[in-house]
Amino acid sequence: MFENLKTYVRESYHELMQKVSWPTWAELQGSVTVVCIAAIIVAAIVYFMDFASSQVLTNFYKLF
């Protein structure tokens, strides 16, 4: 069992060091910027949808 674990760890390490292409620092910064901007846009959309639905429901309940 421990031999299988050692083999797994050794092969995983080899794959991460030899076969994976890691992004450059500039690529990583660009990707982080895109993700942050997208997250802010999605959060703003959800906020405004929540605000609008709250206002609609508040006005609807005032009718009764």
C-alpha positions, -999 to 999 in steps of 0.1 A, spaced: 0 0 0 28 25 9 46 16 -23 16 26 -43 14 59 -24 51 66 -30 47 59 -67 17 82 -69 36 110 -51 67 105 -73 47 105 -105 26 135 -95 57 155 -86 73 145 -120 42 155 -139 39 189 -121 76 197 -127 80 184 -162 46 183 -180 26 212 -167 32 246 -183 30 272 -157 19 307 -166 43 336 -165 40 363 -139 25 387 -165 0 361 -177 -10 354 -141 -15 391 -133 -36 395 -165 -58 365 -155 -63 378 -120 -73 412 -133 -99 397 -157 -113 375 -129 -115 404 -104 -133 426 -130 -157 398 -139 -165 392 -102 -172 428 -96 -195 430 -126 -214 399 -116 -217 411 -80 -231 445 -92 -256 427 -114 -268 405 -85 -270 435 -62 -291 455 -86 -314 426 -93 -319 421 -56 -325 458 -51 -350 459 -79 -369 428 -68 -370 441 -33 -385 474 -44 -411 456 -66 -421 433 -38 -423 461 -13 -446 481 -35 -466 450 -43 -472 442 -6 -482 479 1 -512 473 -21 -527 450 4 
